[in-house]
């Protein structure tokens, strides 16, 4: 029972973006304090979960992230949240990051790496910017919307067929001059270019194909005529087109870059459209095809092995940390791909101008503190105890890790006018601070030998009335053992919703990417994915250096972020294995060493000394000025091996086992996180924010709907099958 009939005490466990979104939603209405008293219990010294970042005060306040974070243009709910937070926070304009558009900058391209005949070439995919801004609320796109947009936007992808060492710039001066004098119709230009260079198409074939297919699709969308007849006609047109294209370019796929890329683009596009029609995704939804892996589903609908192994397909797997090792359920993959490519606002993605902690979690923390939310840092959740009648959570066991000198911990400090989270606790505020430093204790680590100072038992009806569980799924077996043992649906979820460790590498260098010889130096920022596993994604993040505090003698001109999944050979040992975190970090350092010795030259040609043919290690910034590979010790390596940090995958047929925010099975326990059932069901900021929004609705007793679309309860069929 609640301690007050008008005010409920809510204990929020974990300070990731889902939990914070829930709290932001609950406290967004005037007078919320008359309804709720909200306390967030957070392990360690900072909020942010898998998105937390810190500043290394011992290394010139450099930014240290969990990995490379991207905010895609379709993240409407996440951007809407942040834009409201920035408006409410109202930082003075003479301070950095005062408005959201100063914190996020648009990027209109994505580069994937192609491995062709034992060498690597870059494939830039450019996307047209549009006048919208992310966060502007619009109705959610339907499958019909996606099909129409796919046809209209195929032109954007086809622009990337021509191989170029640069992008956003036309290599052909004659073509450029001609285009400036009189812009030609796009299809004429593309067909002429391909025909001239490859001799692979008859002039006009693309126009005829698109005209016929688009007219049929628009008829389907508008409801004119018999939809089954239209579907049959669309499939017939697609089949005729792909057969003709196959005959024209089948012998050129390896040696001819325009032919190869045209084939991959059209083959994957047609397989997706054909599959959506054949499996009636338009009517019954994306989740209906989640029993297939995305590649298997594409193959089922005609995609060739050549296309399935292409970087364009692998790119979607790389974005969700599948690498070459994990499956990706077809419906979730298809919806996410279409959202990414066809439903973005402004630009395809937006880069943060500082660390994620600085840009996202700092402003959220400041706003929630002003609203009156309580934060309990250094509080480790140990166990949720079920009531004797099995209907609710009776108590929560929480360990207080340290003693704060002045009663309340102040978690942030100023870096060049910007409030930032430190990479380590602000020890000067902690009674045990000297001992923590002496023992080099990581209070965020499961393997920490630190003995917590106090065990607390929060009691239902006294200390809390409702619980929001926002701790990531890989950590739940230890803190929710009683719940999991008692409920088959939890057992099914734990068995089928997978999470894996990932890694992040950051390397500060004296030359910028032009000095390193990158062919992409004429662009202000670059991100390349589908490269060599496990470092399959590289981003140049030189734009954040202005937010760090390097002295002149060590000032870097670039910083490289590498990220990807850790190899499956890395196994998670028991908490008693105290050496494991250091061993895991050494594994990540080994990834970086192998990358720099064997693979970096493809991205940075001048990284290899032309005389010695070995890496030019002195290009790495090292304040200790060590020799050779020892300079790696001055860089940053992070192994995200703690269960709370594991990345949630969308493996084949996992969505039916996800539990909705209100499906914990206990009257006072609500769930939140990108591992719960939401509209996206993949590991990303948007899914986490949407989950937090749904959790707030559940706490308020409202229907679980966003923008008019309701999330149905998790499937009971999957749970029954799991029990059998």
C-alpha positions, -999 to +999 in steps of 0.1 A: +000+000+000+012+035-007+023+056+023+002+085+010-029+084-010-019+114-032+019+108-035+037+077-046+074+071-038+091+057-069+125+040-067+143+041-100+170+015-103+197+026-127+205+059-144+206+049-181+187+068-208+156+047-204+153+053-167+160+090-172+134+093-199+108+077-176+117+103-150+117+132-175+082+122-186+068+118-151+082+151-140+073+171-171+039+183-160+034+211-135+026+199-100+042+165-105+057+167-070+021+164-056+019+130-072+054+115-070+086+114-049+112+100-072+147+087-063+172+074-087+197+048-073+229+047-094+260+025-091+292+046-090+296+083-097+278+090-130+246+084-149+243+073-185+245+035-185+260+023-218+261+058-230+281+073-201+313+091-208+339+108-186+367+133-186+402+121-176+414+148-153+449+133-153+451+135-191+441+171-200+403+164-195+402+142-226+368+126-234+366+089-227+336+071-241+321+035-240+324+036-278+314+057-308+278+069-304+257+079-334+224+098-333+205+090-365+181+114-381+151+092-374+156+094-336+125+116-333+117+108-297+152+110-285+158+144-302+124+157-289+135+148-254+168+165-257+154+196-274+130+201-245+158+195-220+180+221-236+152+246-238+144+241-201+180+241-190+185+275-207+222+278-204+236+313-212+246+318-248+281+327-237+286+292-225+293+262-248+264+239-258+237+264-248+213+251-275+208+216-289+218+226-324+252+236-310+256+202-294+246+182-326+258+188-361+244+172-393+262+146-414+249+136-448+269+106-457+280+072-444+311+053-457+313+016-460+345-004-468+345-028-497+370-057-498+376-064-535+403-087-548+424-085-517+423-047-513+400-023-496+382+007-512+357+031-497+321+033-508+306+066-498+268+067-495+255+102-497+221+113-485+203+144-494+196+168-465+160+178-461+145+209-444+131+190-414+147+188-380+148+156-358+125+158-329+096+173-349+067+150-341+051+133-371+030+102-375+050+069-376+057+057-411+037+027-423+051-002-445+033+014-475+051+047-468+084+029-467+079+012-501+071+045-517+101+062-502+123+033-512+116+039-548+119+076-546+152+074-527+169+047-548+183+075-568+204+087-538+220+053-534+226+049-572+247+081-571+273+061-552+278+036-580+307+055-596+339+048-577+356+079-563+385+085-540+366+115-526+330+123-520+307+152-518+328+164-547+324+155-584+358+142-597+349+150-634+356+187-641+337+185-674+307+170-658+308+195-630+310+224-654+282+210-675+260+205-644+266+240-631+256+254-665+224+233-668+216+206-643+205+175-661+177+151-651+192+127-626+183+095-643+198+107-676+230+116-659+233+083-640+225+062-670+249+080-693+277+077-667+272+040-662+267+033-699+298+052-709+321+036-682+307+001-680+285-005-710+261-023-687+227-008-694+205+003-722+196+040-719+163+045-701+159+011-684+160+027-650+134+052-660+110+025-673+115+003-643+109+031-618+080+046-636+061+013-638+070+002-602+062+036-587+029+038-605+018+004-591+030+012-556+013+046-556-019+027-566-015+004-537-009+032-513-039+052-526-062+022-524-070+022-561-079-010-578-072-046-566-041-046-543-034-083-551-032-075-588-009-045-581+013-066-559+016-092-586+024-066-612+051-050-590+068-084-584+066-091-622+083-057-630+110-063-603+117-098-617+119-086-653+142-058-643+166-079-622+168-106-649+178-080-675+202-064-652+218-098-643+223-106-680+239-072-686+265-071-658+269-107-645+305-109-657+315-075-643+307-077-606+343-079-593+362-059-618+337-031-626+329-009-596+298+009-611+284-025-622+291-041-589+275-014-568+245-010-591+239-048-587+242-047-549+219-017-546+192-030-569+194-066-557+189-057-520+162-031-528+142-055-549+146-084-525+133-062-497+103-049-517+095-084-530+097-098-495+075-072-480+049-079-506+052-117-506+051-120-468+023-094-465+045-072-442+024-042-453-006-056-436+006-077-406+037-058-396+075-062-394+075-086-364+058-112-386+091-121-403+113-121-372+116-159-373+142-154-401+177-139-399+177-108-422+202-124-446+182-156-448+150-136-454+167-116-482+179-149-498+144-163-495+132-135-516+159-136-543+189-118-531+221-134-544+250-146-523+271-119-538+248-092-524+243-110-490+281-108-485+283-072-496+293-044-473+258-028-479+242-057-461+270-061-436+267-024-427+233-030-411+248-058-390+278-036-380+255-008-368+240-032-342+273-049-332+265-082-348+298-083-367+301-116-385+291-137-355+254-130-346+220-131-363+197-101-368+160-108-369+146-098-403+116-077-392+136-056-367+165-053-392+141-043-421+123-017-400+155-002-386+171-001-421+141+017-436+139+041-407+176+049-411+176+053-449+141+067-456+127+083-425+155+106-414+150+143-407+175+169-417+204+146-422+210+109-420+229+112-387+240+139-363+273+139-346+278+151-310+302+180-304+315+167-271+312+135-251+278+119-247+280+126-210+286+163-217+260+166-245+232+143-232+234+133-196+248+165-182+218+186-193+193+159-183+209+157-148+208+195-144+171+197-154+160+168-132+178+182-102+161+215-107+128+198-109+134+181-075+144+145-084+166+128-059+199+112-070+216+086-049+251+080-064+273+051-052+243+029-045+246-007-059+214-027-063+220-062-050+186-079-049+148-075-054+128-095-029+093-107-038+065-104-013+052-136+004+020-136-017+041-134-048+022-103-061+047-075-056+082-065-047+085-064-009+120-050-005+151-039-024+186-046-011+210-018-020+246-014-009+260+021-003+295+020-017+311+051+000+306+079+024+301+114+011+318+141+032+291+168+029+260+146+026+253+150-011+276+142-039+282+169-066+290+147-096+302+172-123+330+196-128+338+224-153+358+219-184+362+251-205+328+263-194+310+229-199+297+208-170+313+173-174+314+140-157+348+127-146+362+093-157+368+086-120+349+098-089+357+132-075+377+116-046+379+149-027+342+146-019+345+110-005+356+100+030+373+068+016+387+087-014+424+082-007+419+045-001+400+041-034+428+058-052+454+037-035+437+004-043+428+017-079+392+006-072+366+008-100+333+013-083+314+005-116+330-029-119+314-062-110+349-075-102+357-048-077+372-061-044+359-030-026+338-037+005+307-015+005+302+006+036+265-002+043+237-025+032+203-010+030+169-027+027+143-005+012+108-016+022+076-014+002+050+009+017+077+028+036+107+036+013+090+030-020+056+023-035+066+015-071+099+003-086+112+012-121+138-014-131+162+002-156+193-019-152+203-037-184+193-073-190+227-090-186+229-079-150+194-092-141+203-128-132+222-116-102+197-090-089+165-106-100+172-143-093+141-148-072+119-133-099+135-152-127+132-185-109+095-179-102+083-167-136+085-187-169+082-155-190+113-141-173+131-173-179+121-172-216+133-136-219+166-143-203+172-173-225+163-155-258+172-118-255+210-118-259+235-091-249+272-091-256+303-072-245+316-045-269+347-023-269+359+012-275+393+025-286+404+062-288+437+073-302+450+109-302+474+117-331+495+147-341+485+147-378+449+152-389+434+128-414+448+148-443+483+144-428+476+107-424+468+105-461+431+096-458+413+100-492+384+115-472+403+145-458+382+170-476+352+162-454+348+177-420+340+144-403+342+108-414+328+075-403+337+042-420+321+009-411+322-027-424+360-027-420+381-055-404+366-072-373+365-065-345+375-029-352+348-027-379+340+010-374+363+040-374+353+076-369+374+107-370+362+128-340+387+157-343+358+181-339+357+173-301+393+183-295+383+219-289+363+207-258+394+190-243+423+208-225+455+198-242+486+220-238+503+234-269+532+209-267+509+179-268+480+192-288+466+165-311+451+174-345+429+143-347+414+116-325+403+083-339+375+063-324+373+026-331+345+004-320+329-030-325+318-062-307+344-081-287+352-114-302+330-143-289+361-159-275+360-134-246+341-152-219+327-135-188+340-152-156+326-151-120+329-119-100+356-136-079+380-133-109+395-100-099+421-099-127+395-101-155+389-064-162+426-058-167+428-088-189+398-077-210+413-042-214+446-058-226+425-078-252+411-045-265+446-030-265+456-060-286+429-053-311+442-017-314+478-030-319+468-054-346+447-027-363+476-003-364+501-029-376+480-047-402+450-026-412+454+011-405+473+017-437+442+012-458+425+041-441+456+062-433+483+056-460+509+077-442+506+058-409+532+034-423+567+049-426+577+047-463+613+038-454+609+013-426+575-001-437+564-002-400+539+020-381+551+055-374+544+053-337+556+088-329+525+101-346+505+090-314+503+117-288+521+105-256+529+131-229+555+106-215+572+105-249+577+067-248+593+049-278+576+028-304+546+008-296+548+018-260+531+050-270+499+030-272+499+031-234+489+068-236+457+059-255+423+048-242+410+013-243+377+002-229+363-033-227+325-031-220+325-064-201+304-055-171+269-070-174+253-035-171+273-024-202+265-053-225+249-044-258+215-058-264+212-077-297+182-084-318+189-121-326+165-141-347+131-145-331+140-127-299+112-100-300+084-124-289+102-130-256+107-093-247+085-081-219+065-049-221+070-021-195+039-033-176+046-071-179+069-077-150+042-099-134+043-078-102+019-050-093+045-025-083+074-033-106+078-017-140+105-024-166+125-001-188+154-004-212+162-012-248+158-048-239+120-044-233+093-046-259+091-014-278+086-002-314+122-008-325+134-037-303+171-030-311+200-016-291+199+021-298+191+055-281+158+058-298+146+024-286+158+032-251+140+065-251+108+050-264+110+023-238+113+050-211+083+068-225+062+036-224+073+030-188+062+064-178+028+057-193+026+024-175+034+041-141+007+066-148-018+039-157-022+051-193-024+031-225+011+022-238+010+042-271+033+066-288+021+089-315-011+070-317+004+036-321+001+011-292+026-015-282+009-048-278+017-071-249+045-097-255+035-129-271+023-156-248+029-182-275+067-179-272+066-184-234+044-215-237+068-229-263+097-222-240+080-240-211+074-270-234 
